[in-house]
Amino acid sequence: MSVNVLFAALPERWETYKIPLKTAFSEQGVDANLSMDLPADQVDYIIYAPNSELQDFTPFSRARAVLNLWAGVEDVVGNDTLRIPLARMVDDGLTQGMVEWVTGHALRHHLGMDRHILGQDGVWRKVIPPLASDRPVTLLGLGELGQACALALAGLDFPVTGWSRTTKSVEGITCLSGDEGLRKALSSAEILILLLPLTGETENIINAETLALMPPGAMIINPGRGPLIDDHALLAALETGQIGHATLDVFRQEPLPPEHPFWAHEKVTVTPHIASETRPITSARVIAENVRRGEAGEPFLYLVDRNLGY
Ligand code: NDP
């Protein structure tokens, strides 16, 4: 029997996803009728990206799950019309992309690369950076992405501390949780990487008080979500030198408005929400696997806890 799968995302996404999805469903042995346009009451599964027009899930009377295309679910998790399971995206390609982006920016800061890239002016700036083993790095968020980045950085010999809601045990990583754990994690963070989801609990977690806990001149790298940081507090901390540099990939408003002070700030690097993307081939496999599970009566992978918000 075939299942009707609605692709509720922007049309340009459909162009890149339709062949990988067809291939992945066929590999899973699922006969899927995939379309961007299906009568709501005949849809069995919804592949969803929050920037699609779909906001009201009520008419999807027989749908069994919403399969989010992105890792972050803050735009859909609180939707009152959504009463069926919501799965988020965990995708090898997305994880690998994040590891590359985070590692690259961490190494840039660690090695002081800007000094030489921006300083081609005849001045011999002979500053020897410490070894990675003398540069403590902290990650807030030790989930799919945070753990992969933590392990990659530990593999380069950085002493890595990770902080999460529940205490983790990851070989080679100092794992902390709770308020006291946060204070400890921040107090050693010469490089701080934010890979938390945006929830009521994590919004503004980086604020004047928590910034003051960090070692003077620390670097912040935020590929998580913009509202994790209180922007005004960050600008103030950059002004005093408490924070040496911030590399920001995500913002409260995206695209970041041209007049925003981050753009022109010499201690801020803005990247346009490109830290990592869901990759069509690998993510299509995850979606097809979840539909197969749904049809076989097996538990879905990567279900979102609606109470926790991630
Ligand atoms: P996961 O859900 O796998 O991990 C989230 C982590 O955050 C977990 O370790 C979780 O703790 C921790 N956490 C959640 N709430 C709290 C809290 N209140 N206090 C302490 N720790 C908390 O998510 P992913 O790793 O897959 O993704 C993380 C985020 O990265 C996404 O939500 C998204 O916002 C962002 N992202 C950004 C991209 C970009 O291109 N810029 C691309 C993809 C994702 P616990 O382990 O105990 O549950």
Residues whose N, C-alpha, C, O or C-beta is under 5 A from the ligand:
A	BS01	NDP	A71 G72 M89 G141 L142 G143 E144 L145 G146 W163 S164 R165 T166 L195 L196 P197 L198 E201 T202 P223 G224 R225 D249 H273 I274 A275 S276 E277 Y310
